[in-house]
Amino acid sequence: MRIASVLLGILAALAAGALPAARADVAAPTAARPKLCLVLSGGGARGIAHIGVLRVLEELRVPVDCLVGTSAGAIIGGAYAAGSSPDEIETAIRGADWDMLLSDQPARANRSVYAKELERERIGAAEVGERGTTLLLPRGLAGQHLQFYLQSLVAPAGRGAFDDLAIPYRAIATDFENGAMVVLDHGDLAASIRASMSVPGAFAPVEIDDRVLVDGGLVRNVGIDVARALGAERVIVVNVGTPLLKRAEFGSVLSAAEQTLNLLAEQNVAASLATLGPDDVLITPELGAFSAGDFAAGATQIPAAEQATRRVAAQLERYAVGVDEFDAWRARHRRARLPPHYARIVVDTSTLARVPPASIHRLLGAAPDPADPQGAIATLLGTDDFESVTATVEPGPQGPTLVLQPVEKPWGPNYLHGGAVLSSDFSGENDFMLTLDQRATWLTDRGLEWRNRASVGRVDAIASELRQPFDAARRAFIAPSIDAVQQLRSIYQEHDALGTFRTRRLRAALDLGIRLGNYGEWRAGIEAGDDSVARTTGLAVIPDLRQRAAAWRTSLVVDRLDSLDFPRRGFLVSADARFGRRMFGAVESYDRLSVEAQQAFGGARFSVLLAARVQTEAGGDVPLADVFSLGGFQNLSGYERDQVLAERLTLLRAVVRERLTGFGTLLPAVYGGFSLEAADVARRVDASAPGRLYGGSLFVSADSALGPLYLGTGFAARGFVSLYLYLGRP
């Protein structure tokens, strides 16, 4: 009886709180711990800070029983729910190439020959569809690379119920047709995350279960009610939403659109946070004005989230468990991240309306390599016919099957591209060139294309070409064309322009060509037409001339640079040869050869570009309309543009560039650098003696939302100094 009395006394003391509280490292009974759900908000790149919250929760031994994420919170939350550790998620985020992920195009080296040609001709990548008099805009970023990245981030999780993940999970999206909240609880995990972050206007909507879905932040940026529906008794809420803009920041259409989205999110956030109870925990990292679009720097905000979580450590400790229990929880919820593995790749062409399925199968072969899905996707996107390639994983008897479905551009099949270059030398010489490119595709089932291009400004030109492929993969083709070019040039003596003359060139041509994958193109053919030269101002240094010209011609371009304006890796080789002959009424014979090579080296901060160009006549007099030129920014800097006209020249150039800083979306990268240039020149048009010329430049350049921007000064021997300002590619 005495033993029973002692036991009863101990139990009474425990009930009354007479004994000291249990130590924090002693596990509380599992049944006594309330079900705890983590709710991660949207906020664009600010959402990468969620990783810091996860890390501190694990340090405090706070296990999570369920997880709800919106937009960026859906990314970090989905990876954590799939079994990744905070360190693994941070490594994946820091290692991501966000410039590529936030683009629908393949890496530049793998883009189409046509896309790279547009860049070299100073034409932008922005594309508009054209149907009669109606212009059609793209639907927004399809997120082609982003979805594959998300698949690798949550692998090996694929399709199924999200309750079966390491941590039960929900992603929140918005039905774009009726504005209803959509809670995604099953299916393709990567696609669900992608739908949750589809900001309207920036990303194309995602279709899941016959619903068109966009960013969940429009209706529920903080999904507390969704967590309650999962059975959560307590919630930990992390809010990283973008603060509202101040009145002084309303200066543009972009800022107005940003403020509208922020207002929609802020209203539903306020309503959600009002439902928090006294035992719930709110974490609000101090991220200041950090841009929601700066994904490349998003990981820099992780420490701020760690600090914010430690500030509420006393509240979180109520839900901490002992070491053994937390280790057991973590062991159950950690799942090794594995790269996606596929037994085979199948291409579904059932939805194609314009592109013949035979063209796709011929291009990829009967059995695409399952170890290289990105290669197959890059090949499809490299045709310029598709907005995106959706990828789904289906179970199969031999293992997972990756089903690729190319999605034709809904704004096609006729496309417009435009380009502009504006320049000034700060001494009254302002210049411009505007270019418009039009491409009509699939005029026949055999892939006939019609390409037209026109430019006005420093160079006036118009060109038209038909291109008829010989094979289903469109590798070999025949191309009749016609083009006309007019430009003004000056003859200089030292610093002074003696006179200005106009050259006009009209050509009709017929080429046979072979496309070398997405690397480049080789062409060979014949051309004939008229050339003319006429003085416009100054001395009659060049006699007026009009003559017929005809030539055999061949050209080769192999472009593997990772960037044309700010290259860090890759190379570019181009060669062009014309062999003028007395045919079709032409009276002159000549041989003209031009070869250029560029090689880039470097990393994210420093880069070096080495380039060499050799241009020469190999017999006869090259027509003045086709004579070679030097002068201008990094083309013998310090001299005026086209100041040196010659029939033989060699140019060597080295450009060193350092990334200095960036300023968000409109000016993501600013560089400083210098160039050194040396040229050997002979047979100059102004009859100057042959010799070597040297130049160089100092510059600041930027990769801006409007195109490349350059500000620099050039210098050369004998006192030649020039200032340069370019918006657009020089």
Beta strands, then each sheet from edge to edge (+ up, - down):
strand 1: 36-40
strand 2: 66-70
strand 3: 128-131
strand 4: 134-136
strand 5: 159-161
strand 6: 169-175
strand 7: 181-184
strand 8: 186-188
strand 9: 206-208
strand 10: 211-215
strand 11: 234-238
strand 12: 281-283
strand 13: 344-347
strand 14: 386-394
strand 15: 401-408
strand 16: 414-424
strand 17: 430-440
strand 18: 449-457
strand 19: 459-469
strand 20: 476-493
strand 21: 496-516
strand 22: 520-538
strand 23: 545-559
strand 24: 570-580
strand 25: 590-602
strand 26: 606-617
strand 27: 628-630
strand 28: 644-663
strand 29: 667-684
strand 30: 691-704
strand 31: 707-716
strand 32: 720-727
sheet 1: 7+ 6- 2- 1- 11- 12-
sheet 2: 4+ 3- 16+ 17- 18+ 19- 20+ 21- 22+ 23- 24+ 25- 26+ 28- 27+
sheet 3: 4+ 3- 16+ 32- 31+ 30- 29+
sheet 4: 5+ 8-
sheet 5: 7+ 6- 10+ 9-
sheet 6: 13+ 15+ 14-
end
